Amino acid sequence: MKRYIFLLWLCATTAFSQRSDFLVTISGTTNDSTINEVVLSKNNPFLDIYQPVIISKSYKNKRNEFTLKCNIENAQILNLYANRKSWKIFVSPGSNQQFSILNDGKNKTITFSGKDAGNSTFLNELNDYLKINKIKAPSFSLGSDEGDYQVRVDNFYNKMSDFLKNFTSAAPINKALITKLLAYQYQSLLEAPLRKNPQAKLSAGYVKDLLNLQTSDSKMIDYEYFTDLLRSRFILSKSKPSDIRANFGALHKDINQHTKGKARDFLLSSLIGFYVTNASSTDTSKIFESVFKNALDTIKDTTYHNYLESKYIEYSYLNKQFPDKVLDETILIRYRDKEKMTLRKVLNEYKMTSVYVDFWASWCAPCRYDIQESKESKAFLADKKIHLIYLSIDKDQKSWEKAVEEENIMDNQYLVQSALKSEIVNHYSIYAIPRYFFLDQNHLLQNAFAPRLGKAHLESVRKAVENEKIQITTYK
């Protein structure tokens, strides 16, 4: 599905190319013989899509030059990749910008010229300053002292603000805009305690610092700092992802009342995405399907609309058995005796019992971490008489067998033959692992993104399996 979204993005970009006032041209040179290609990309605005959106690519010509072109409606920050090194580049509609990548034998450095060069230079020098001085954005964990966390956030923000204040560049820099972007990041960081626990009671002094920043400026929508704050303020600080369905009606109403334009479109798309991928609570509002259909009919932004289409396909999988093509053409190799069998035959061995499916691979570190930390979750599933099946998407059978033995997970263990070409992987877009399915006793798919099995996720596993009929009261 992520490949499908990417292709649609490219088609839309091509159709958009006639608008010369939106055209951005980025040209560059390098003295580095190892750099033969540069890639311009954008971070995907949705948290469950991990791959960046590729906007433009350019191969080096005989003069060691690159030319990248794209169309944009609003100013934004993109990523410029070259041979495992990346830089930020600030672009605005209709601008031309040049870059030069120099390799002095030890490091690759980049310089910018042309329109927006000052902003691009600032973003990269700020990143270098933070990295060199080992300054990281503060993180908040449950049980942390909110006062201590706020001090750390203030210190982080002040260091960035001081860097901006003292920054000088030969090219003009839009300090007012960058100040606004840093403010969005600051506010998003401050809301971390609420994202961890939407029911948290913050002190009056802390709450007064949660500023009512403008959240409907459509010109800011392509900045990641802005969308992070939107998602935090209107969704994640008011409901845990696992409770989105229970709170859907209230969240939808709040978004409609307090946002508009592309900000509303982004938030509705995000809310729908959270709803589809989190089935741990029950929706009592009964409005989801009508909201979903209306969003598909009215949201025109290419990225948002393609995301909604992918979520609609995913949503249509739920409460349905695997299609015949998936059951009969997905071939599995059983670890115990190396017998090849169809997915249908495997599932028939677990008739009238629920099944938890773990998609993993020997090379996937998070997968193996989950396996090593899954003792409590496996005991819970066994107590509920739910069978745990492992489906590896390894390419190399020997690597799979070796990892199976190392992790001591020989029971209910299968290798998906030609995994990346298999029906199950392609039908359900299993391009990122670990990934888990939960099937009920009739083998209807109840959750295509079931919780991970590490011990930190035990409560989420319990809620997903028991499908609690509880209206969560975190947000009204």
Residue, then its C-alpha position, 0 to 999 in steps of 0.5 A: m500500500k505504501r508503494y501505491i501511495f508513492l505512485l499516486w504521489l508521483c502522478a499528482t506531482t506530474a500533473f501539477s508540473q504545469r504551474s510554473d509559479f509553484l515550480v522549485t528548481i534546486s541545482g548543485t555540484t559536488n567534488d565527491s566522486t562517490i555521490n552519483e545521485v541526490v534525492l529530495s524527500k519529505n517526511n510523511p505527515f502520518l505516524d504509521i507511514y514510515q517511508p518518506v515521500i520521494i519528491s525528486k531524484s537527480y543523477k550526476n551529469k558529466r559536469n558533476e551537476f545535479t538538477l532537482k525540480c518539484n512543485i509545492e503550494n507552500a514553503q516547507i522544509l525538505n530532506l536532501y540525501a546524498n550517499r548516506k548523508s542528509w541535510k535540511i533544505f528550505v524551499s518556497p514556491g517559485s524559488n531557485q536554490q543552489f547547493s555545493i557538496l564538498n568532501d575534504g577527505k574527512n567530512k561532507t559539508i554543504t553550502f547554499s546560495g540563491k533564494d531561501a539559502g539563508n534559511s537552509t543554512f540556518l537549519n543545518e547549522l542548528n542541527d550541527y550545533l545541537k549534535i556537536n554539543k550533544i543537545k537533544a530534545p527532552s523526553f518525558s516518561l510516566g512518573s517523571d516530575e513535570g516541573d523538572y521536565q518543563v525546565r529541561v524543555d525551557n533550556f532546550y528551547n532557549k538554546m535554540s532561540d539563542f542560536l537563532k538570535n546570534f546566527t549570521s548569514a550572508a543570505p537573508i534569513n526569515k527569523a520571524l518564521i523560524t521563531k514561529l516554527l521553534a515555538y510550535q516545537y516548544q509547545s509540542l514538547l510541553e504537551a508530552p505529559l498529556r500525550k503520555n496520560p491524557q488524564a494527567k492533572l497538570s499544575a496551573g503554572y504548567v498549563k498557563d505555558l501551553l499557549n493558544l497558538q494559531t492552529s488554522d494557518s494553512k500556509m504552515i501546514d507543510y511544516e512538520y513542527f506545525t503538524d506535530l503540534l496539531r496532532s498533539r493538541f487535538i488528538l494525542s493529548k486528549s486520548k491515548p491511541s488505544d482509546i481513539r475509537a471510544n473518544f472518536g465522536a468528541l474528538h471529531k466534534d472538537i476538530n470541526q469546531h476549532t480548525k478549518g481548511k487544510a489543518r482540519d483535513f490533516l487532523l481528520s485524516s490523522l484521526i481516521g488513521f488512528y481509528v483504523t489502526n487501533a481497535s482496542s476500544t469500542d466506538t459508541s458514536k456510530i458516526f465513523e463510517s459517515v465521517f470516513k465517507n465524507a472525508l474521502d469525498t471532500i478532502k482533495d489534498t493528494t497526500y491526505h486523500n491517498y492516505l485515506e484511500s489506503k486506510y479505507i482498504e485496510y478498514s475493509y479487511l476487518n471482521k473478514q476472513f483472509p481472501d481465498k487467494v491469500l489462503d491458497e497461494t501463500i505458501l509456508i514452510r513449517y520449521r518442525d519438518k520443513e513441509k510446505m503447506t498453504l496458509r489455509k491448511v495451517l489455519n485449519e489446524y487451529k479451527m474454532t480457536s483465536v490466533y495471534v500472528d507474529f510477522w518477524a524476521s531474523w534481521c529485525a532487531p525490534c522483532r527479536y526484542d519483542i520475542q525475548e520480552s514476550k514471556e508475560s504476553k505468551a502466558f496471557l495468550a495461552d491462558k486465553k487459549i489463543h494460539l501464537i503463530y510465527l510467520s517469518i518473512d526472511k529471504d534466507q531459510k538458514s538465517w531463519e532456522k538459526a534465529v528460531e533456534e537462538e530464540n527457542i521459538m520452534d513451535n507454530q513456526y513458519l517461513v513465508q516462501s518468497a515473502l515479499k512476493s507472497e499474497i499475504v504480504n502484498h495484500y496486507s502491505i506487510y512492509a514494516i515489521p514487527r507486525y501482528f494480526f489478531l484473528d478471532q475463533n472464526h478466523l475473522l481479522q479483528n486487528a491488522f495492527a495488533p499490539r506488540l508482544g513485548k512486556a511493555h505492551l501486555e495491557s494493550v494485548r489484553k485490551a485487544v484480545e478481550n475487546e473491552k466494551i468500555q466507554i473510556t472517559t478520558y475526553k469529552 
